[in-house]
Amino acid sequence: MATRNIPKREENFGDSDFDREIALQLEPPGRRRERNIARVSLLWQNRRLIFKWAVIGLLASTLAVFLIPVRYTATTRLMPPDQGAGAGMAAVLASFSGKSGSGGGSDLGVLPDLLGLKTSGDLFVGVLKSNTILDAIINKFDLRKVYSLRRWEDTRKELERRTDLAADRKSGIITIMVQDHNPQRAAAIAAEYVTQLDHIVTSLNNSSAHKERVFLEQRLGQVNQDLEKSEQDFSQFASSKTAIDIKEQGRAMIEAASSVEGQLIAAQTELQGLRQLYTDNNVRVRETEAKIDELRRQLKKLGGIAPSPGGETTSGNDNEDYPAIRQLPALGVPYADMLRRVRVQEAIFETLTKQYELAKLEEAKETLSVKVLDPAGVPEKKSFPPRMLFIALGTFLTLIFALVWVHGRERWRNTSADDPGKVLAQEMMQTVRSKLSWNHYNGSGADGSGRTPKDPA
C-alpha cells in the first residue's frame, strides 16, 4: 500500500498555515462535517449582527445611489452611406486626411483607421470623432462651462467619454449615443452630431462632378450678367429709336407708304381734272387740294418722297415718333447686331443651364449623403445609474463583509496569545494607535504648551 510522503518541517504540527492545510486534507469526513456545522452555528449565533450589517448596507447603498447624478441617453441612427458613391467617398477621405494632417490634434489618431477603412460607414464614424466636429459641438453648447473644465483637450475627452459611436458591420447602420444629465441637451447634442457630419461631408466634397458644378455655376452667373446687359442695351436702343422689329416694321411702312402715295397720285390727277372745269376758288378744288396736302404730310411721316405740284420731288422730314423709311437701313445694322448678341447669350445661358443641372445630378450621385433613420428624441427614462442593481450589489457586499468579519473575529479569539502572527498584528495596531494619538496631541495641549498630558512638567 502506497504511503503519502509528507514533507518534514521543523515547526510543530499545527503551528503554520502549511501544517493546517495538510491537517485539513487528512482529517476524516466526520471531522469536516463537524467543522461546517460549527461555522453555520457561529453565523446563527451572530445573526443579529449580520442582519444589522445587511440593513446598514441596504440603507447606505440606497442613500449613495440616490446621490449619484442621473444621466440620460439620447440615441440617433443613420442609414449606411451609398456604397456606389465611390468617387465622392474617396474625395472626402482625401480632403479630410489632408485637413487632419495640417490641423494636428487627435485627428491624426483617426487617420490610420480612415486609411484602412472597409466601408463608407467607417469614414462617417472617423469624421464624427474628429476635433472639427467636437469643437463645433463644444462651442455651440458651451460644454466647457457645463463640464466645469477649462482646457479644450479635457472637454473633448469628456465629450468622447459620454458619446458612443458604432457602425454595424452587417447592416452598416451607424448609431450615435450621447449621455448627459439634461435629457434635452443630450438629444440636442446627438442631433448636432448629424448636422455637423452633413456639413463636413458637403464642404469637403471635391470630386470631379463637384468641381464641374462649381465651374458651371460661376460661368452661369457671368453669362447671366452678360445676357442681362445685352437685353438692357437692346431694350434702350429699341426704345430710343422706336425700332420694334426692323424687318417687319420696314415692310409695313413700305406698304403703307405705297398705299398713301397711290392715293396721292389719284388725288393729284383728280385735282388736274377739276381745275380744267372749275376755278381755284371752287369748293371741290379746295377740298381736293386739302386732301393732297394731308396725303403729303402722311407720306412725310412715313419717310417717303412726295412729288410736288410741279412734278418735282421733295424729301419727307424725319418722323419724331417712328423711324422713317430712309432711316431703316441705318438702324438695321446695329439692331441686328444687338439682337444677335442677345440671342447668342440666350443660347449660351440655355446650354449652360442644362449642363449645370446635369452636373448637380452627377454630384448628388457621388456625394455621400447623411440619411437619418431614427432622429434623436428626448429620452424619457434615465440610463444611469441602475439603482436596483447598485442597491442589491451594495447590500450583498456588505453581507459578505459581515460574514468575513464574524469568521475573522472568531478565528482571532481562538488563536493563541503566543501565536507569532497575532503578536505581530497586536504590535502593529499598538504602533498605529500610538502614532495617531501622538499626532492628535502634538501641538494641541490643553495648556497651549504643545505637550501631551503624559509629558512631565
C-alpha positions in Angstrom: 0.0 0.0 0.0 1.5 3.3 -1.1 2.2 5.8 1.6 1.9 9.5 1.2 5.1 11.4 1.6 4.6 14.4 3.9 7.4 17.0 4.0 9.1 17.3 7.2 9.1 20.7 8.8 11.0 22.0 11.8 7.9 23.7 13.3 5.4 21.8 15.5 2.5 20.3 13.7 -0.3 22.9 13.5 1.9 25.9 14.0 1.8 27.1 10.4 -0.6 27.5 7.6 1.1 24.7 5.7 0.5 22.3 8.5 -3.1 23.5 8.9 -3.7 22.8 5.2 -2.3 19.3 5.4 -4.3 18.7 8.6 -7.5 19.7 6.8 -6.7 17.4 3.9 -6.0 14.5 6.3 -8.9 15.0 8.6 -11.7 12.4 8.4 -15.1 13.3 6.8 -16.8 13.4 10.1 -14.5 16.0 11.4 -15.0 18.1 8.4 -18.8 17.9 8.8 -18.5 19.0 12.4 -16.4 21.9 11.3 -19.0 23.0 8.8 -21.7 22.7 11.4 -19.6 24.8 13.7 -19.4 27.5 11.1 -23.1 27.6 10.5 -23.7 27.7 14.2 -21.3 30.6 14.5 -23.3 32.5 11.8 -26.6 31.7 13.5 -25.3 33.0 16.9 -24.3 36.3 15.2 -27.4 36.5 13.1 -28.4 39.8 14.6 -25.0 41.4 13.9 -25.1 40.1 10.3 -28.7 41.3 9.8 -27.7 44.7 11.3 -24.8 45.0 8.8 -27.1 44.0 5.9 -29.6 46.7 6.9 -26.8 49.2 7.2 -25.5 48.2 3.7 -29.0 48.5 2.3 -29.6 52.0 3.7 -26.1 53.2 2.8 -26.4 51.8 -0.8 -29.9 53.4 -1.2 -28.6 56.8 0.0 -25.5 56.6 -2.2 -27.3 55.6 -5.3 -29.8 58.5 -5.0 -26.8 60.9 -4.6 -25.3 59.7 -7.9 -26.1 62.2 -10.7 -28.7 60.8 -13.1 -27.8 60.5 -16.8 -30.0 60.3 -19.8 -29.0 58.7 -23.1 -30.2 60.1 -26.5 -29.8 57.8 -29.5 -29.9 58.5 -33.2 -29.3 56.1 -36.0 -28.0 56.8 -39.5 -28.6 54.8 -42.7 -25.4 53.4 -44.2 -24.0 55.7 -46.9 -24.5 54.8 -50.5 -21.7 52.4 -51.4 -22.0 53.5 -55.1 -20.6 56.9 -54.3 -17.0 55.8 -54.5 -15.6 58.9 -56.1 -17.3 61.2 -53.5 -16.1 58.9 -50.7 -12.5 59.0 -51.9 -12.6 62.8 -52.4 -14.0 63.4 -48.9 -11.4 61.0 -47.5 -8.6 62.8 -49.2 -9.8 66.2 -48.1 -10.3 65.1 -44.5 -6.9 63.4 -44.4 -5.2 66.5 -45.7 -7.0 68.7 -43.3 -6.3 66.4 -40.4 -2.6 66.3 -41.2 -2.3 70.0 -41.3 -4.5 70.7 -38.3 -2.9 68.4 -35.8 -4.6 67.2 -32.6 -6.4 64.0 -32.1 -7.4 63.9 -35.8 -4.1 62.3 -36.5 -5.1 59.3 -34.4 -8.1 58.8 -36.7 -6.1 58.7 -39.9 -4.8 55.1 -39.5 -8.4 53.9 -39.2 -9.6 56.0 -42.1 -6.8 54.9 -44.4 -7.7 51.3 -43.6 -11.5 51.7 -43.7 -13.6 49.0 -45.2 -16.9 50.8 -45.7 -18.0 54.4 -46.0 -19.7 53.9 -42.6 -16.2 53.7 -41.1 -15.5 57.1 -42.8 -18.5 58.6 -41.1 -17.5 57.3 -37.7 -14.0 58.6 -38.2 -15.3 62.1 -39.2 -17.6 62.1 -36.1 -14.6 61.6 -33.9 -12.6 64.5 -35.4 -11.7 67.6 -33.5 -13.6 69.7 -36.0 -16.9 68.2 -35.0 -16.1 68.0 -31.3 -15.0 71.6 -31.2 -18.1 72.8 -33.0 -20.4 70.9 -30.5 -18.4 72.2 -27.6 -18.7 75.8 -28.8 -22.5 75.5 -29.6 -23.4 74.1 -26.2 -20.6 75.8 -24.1 -19.6 72.4 -22.8 -16.5 73.7 -21.1 -18.8 75.5 -18.7 -21.2 72.6 -18.5 -18.5 70.1 -17.7 -16.6 72.6 -15.5 -13.4 72.1 -17.5 -11.0 74.8 -18.6 -8.9 73.0 -21.3 -10.2 72.1 -24.7 -8.5 68.7 -24.6 -10.1 67.7 -21.3 -13.5 68.8 -22.6 -13.0 66.7 -25.8 -12.1 63.7 -23.8 -15.2 64.1 -21.6 -17.4 64.5 -24.6 -15.9 61.4 -26.2 -16.4 59.5 -22.9 -20.1 60.4 -22.9 -20.5 59.6 -26.6 -20.7 56.1 -28.1 -20.2 55.8 -31.9 -20.6 52.4 -33.6 -21.2 51.1 -37.1 -22.8 47.7 -37.5 -20.6 45.6 -39.8 -23.5 43.6 -41.2 -26.2 46.3 -41.8 -23.9 49.3 -41.9 -26.3 51.3 -39.6 -24.4 54.0 -37.6 -25.5 54.5 -34.0 -24.8 57.7 -32.1 -25.5 57.6 -28.3 -24.9 60.7 -26.1 -25.2 60.8 -22.3 -25.9 63.9 -20.4 -27.6 65.0 -17.1 -30.1 67.0 -19.1 -32.3 65.0 -21.4 -33.0 67.9 -23.8 -29.3 68.7 -24.1 -28.5 65.0 -24.7 -31.0 64.9 -27.6 -29.7 68.3 -29.0 -26.0 67.1 -28.9 -27.0 63.9 -30.7 -28.8 65.8 -33.4 -25.9 68.3 -33.7 -23.5 65.4 -34.5 -25.7 64.6 -37.6 -25.8 68.3 -38.6 -22.0 68.7 -38.3 -21.4 65.5 -40.2 -23.6 66.6 -43.1 -21.8 70.0 -43.1 -18.4 68.4 -43.1 -19.2 65.9 -45.9 -20.7 68.6 -48.1 -17.9 71.1 -47.5 -15.1 68.6 -48.1 -16.5 67.1 -51.3 -14.1 68.0 -54.1 -15.0 65.3 -56.7 -14.8 66.0 -60.4 -18.6 66.4 -60.5 -18.4 68.9 -57.7 -15.6 70.9 -59.5 -17.6 70.9 -62.7 -20.7 72.0 -60.9 -18.8 74.9 -59.2 -17.3 76.0 -62.6 -20.6 75.9 -64.3 -22.2 77.8 -61.5 -19.7 80.6 -61.8 -19.8 80.6 -65.6 -23.6 80.6 -65.5 -23.6 83.7 -63.2 -21.3 85.5 -65.6 -23.3 84.6 -68.7 -26.5 85.7 -66.9 -24.9 89.1 -66.2 -23.9 89.4 -69.9 -27.4 88.4 -71.0 -29.0 91.0 -68.8 -26.6 93.7 -70.1 -27.3 92.8 -73.7 -31.0 92.8 -73.2 -30.8 96.1 -71.4 -28.8 97.6 -74.3 -31.1 96.2 -76.9 -34.1 97.5 -75.0 -32.7 101.0 -74.7 -31.8 101.1 -78.4 -35.2 99.9 -79.5 -36.9 102.3 -77.1 -34.9 105.3 -78.2 -35.2 104.6 -81.9 -38.7 103.1 -81.8 -37.3 100.0 -83.5 -39.5 97.1 -82.5 -38.8 94.8 -85.5 -36.8 96.4 -88.3 -37.7 93.8 -90.9 -41.5 93.7 -90.2 -41.6 97.4 -89.4 -39.9 98.3 -92.8 -42.2 96.0 -94.7 -45.3 97.6 -93.0 -44.0 101.1 -93.6 -43.2 100.5 -97.3 -46.7 99.0 -97.8 -48.3 102.0 -96.0 -46.2 104.5 -98.0 -47.1 102.8 -101.3 -50.8 103.0 -100.4 -50.6 106.7 -99.4 -48.6 107.5 -102.5 -51.1 105.8 -104.7 -53.9 107.8 -103.1 -51.8 111.0 -103.5 -51.3 110.3 -107.2 -55.0 109.7 -107.7 -55.9 112.9 -105.8 -53.4 114.9 -107.9 -55.0 113.5 -111.1 -58.4 114.4 -109.8 -57.2 117.9 -109.0 -55.9 118.5 -112.5 -59.3 117.4 -114.0 -61.2 119.7 -111.6 -59.0 122.7 -112.5 -59.9 122.4 -116.1 -63.6 122.7 -115.2 -63.6 125.0 -112.2 -61.6 127.9 -110.9 -59.3 127.7 -107.9 -61.9 129.1 -105.6 -64.3 126.3 -106.2 -65.2 124.2 -103.2 -64.3 120.8 -104.8 -60.9 122.2 -105.9 -60.1 123.4 -102.4 -61.2 120.0 -100.9 -59.0 118.1 -103.3 -56.1 120.4 -102.6 -56.6 119.9 -98.8 -56.7 116.1 -99.4 -53.5 116.2 -101.4 -51.7 118.2 -98.6 -52.9 115.7 -96.0 -51.6 112.8 -98.0 -48.3 114.5 -98.5 -48.0 115.1 -94.7 -48.7 111.4 -94.1 -46.2 110.4 -96.7 -43.6 112.6 -95.0 -44.3 110.9 -91.7 -43.5 107.6 -93.3 -40.3 109.0 -94.6 -41.3 108.7 -98.3 -40.7 111.2 -101.1 -43.7 113.3 -102.0 -43.9 114.8 -105.6 -44.5 118.5 -105.7 -47.3 120.1 -107.8 -44.8 121.0 -110.4 -43.6 117.4 -110.8 -40.6 117.7 -108.6 -39.9 115.6 -105.6 -39.3 116.7 -102.1 -37.8 114.7 -99.3 -40.0 113.9 -96.3 -39.0 115.1 -92.9 -37.9 112.6 -90.2 -40.7 111.3 -88.0 -40.5 112.2 -84.4 -42.3 109.0 -83.2 -41.3 106.3 -85.6 -38.2 105.9 -87.8 -38.6 106.9 -91.4 -38.1 104.5 -94.3 -34.8 106.3 -95.1 -33.5 105.6 -91.5 -34.4 101.9 -91.6 -31.2 100.7 -93.4 -29.0 102.7 -91.0 -30.9 101.3 -88.0 -30.9 97.7 -89.3 -27.2 97.1 -88.7 -27.0 98.0 -85.0 -30.4 96.5 -84.4 -29.4 93.2 -86.0 -26.0 93.2 -84.1 -27.7 93.8 -80.7 -30.4 91.2 -81.5 -27.7 88.7 -82.4 -25.8 89.3 -79.2 -29.0 88.8 -77.2 -29.8 85.5 -79.0 -26.2 84.2 -78.6 -26.2 85.0 -74.8 -29.6 83.3 -74.6 -28.3 80.2 -76.4 -25.2 80.1 -74.1 -27.3 80.5 -71.0 -29.7 77.7 -72.0 -26.8 75.3 -72.8 -25.0 76.1 -69.5 -28.3 75.7 -67.6 -28.7 72.2 -68.9 -25.1 71.3 -68.2 -25.4 72.8 -64.7 -28.5 70.7 -63.9 -26.7 67.5 -65.1 -23.6 68.3 -63.1 -25.8 68.8 -60.0 -27.4 65.4 -60.5 -23.9 63.8 -61.0 -22.6 65.5 -57.9 -25.6 64.2 -55.9 -24.7 60.7 -57.1 -21.1 61.0 -56.0 -21.7 62.8 -52.7 -22.1 60.8 -49.5 -25.5 61.7 -48.1 -26.4 61.6 -44.4 -29.7 59.9 -44.1 -31.3 59.8 -40.6 -33.0 56.5 -39.8 -34.0 57.4 -36.2 -33.8 61.0 -35.2 -32.7 61.8 -31.6 -35.6 62.2 -29.4 -35.7 63.5 -25.8 -35.2 60.4 -23.5 -37.9 59.8 -21.0 -36.1 57.3 -18.7 -32.7 57.6 -17.1 -30.0 55.3 -18.3 -27.6 55.6 -15.3 -27.3 54.7 -12.6 -29.1 51.3 -12.4 -30.4 51.9 -8.8 -31.8 48.5 -8.0 -28.6 46.8 -9.2 -26.4 49.1 -7.2 -28.6 48.7 -4.1 -28.5 44.9 -4.4 -24.8 44.9 -5.0 -24.1 47.2 -2.1 -26.2 45.1 0.2 -24.6 41.8 -1.0 -21.1 43.2 -0.5 -21.9 44.4 3.0 -23.4 41.0 3.8 -20.2 39.3 2.6 -18.1 41.7 4.7 -20.2 40.9 7.8 -19.7 37.1 7.2 -16.0 37.6 6.8 -15.9 39.8 9.9 -17.7 37.2 12.0 -15.4 34.4 10.9 -12.3 36.6 11.3 -13.2 37.7 14.8 -13.9 34.1 15.9 -10.6 32.9 14.5 -8.8 35.8 16.2 -10.3 34.8 19.5 -9.4 31.2 19.1 -5.9 32.0 18.1 -3.4 31.5 20.9 -1.9 34.6 22.5 1.6 33.3 21.8 0.9 32.9 18.1 3.6 34.9 16.2 1.1 36.3 13.7 -1.3 37.5 16.4 1.6 39.1 18.4 2.8 40.9 15.2 -0.6 42.2 14.5 -1.1 43.5 18.0 2.3 45.3 17.9 1.3 46.9 14.6 -2.0 48.0 15.9 -0.5 49.4 19.0 2.1 51.3 16.9 -0.6 52.8 14.7 -2.7 53.8 17.7 0.2 55.5 19.4 1.2 57.3 16.2 -2.3 58.6 15.8 -2.5 59.6 19.5 0.8 61.5 19.2 -0.4 63.4 16.1 -3.6 64.3 18.0 -1.9 65.7 21.0 1.1 67.2 19.2 0.8 71.0 19.4 -2.7 70.9 20.8 -2.2 70.5 24.6 -4.8 71.9 26.9 -2.4 74.4 28.4 -1.2 75.6 25.0 2.3 74.5 25.7 2.4 71.8 22.9 2.9 69.0 25.5 0.8 65.9 25.8 -0.9 65.2 29.1 1.7 62.5 29.8 4.6 64.8 29.4 6.5 65.7 32.6 6.2 69.1 33.9 
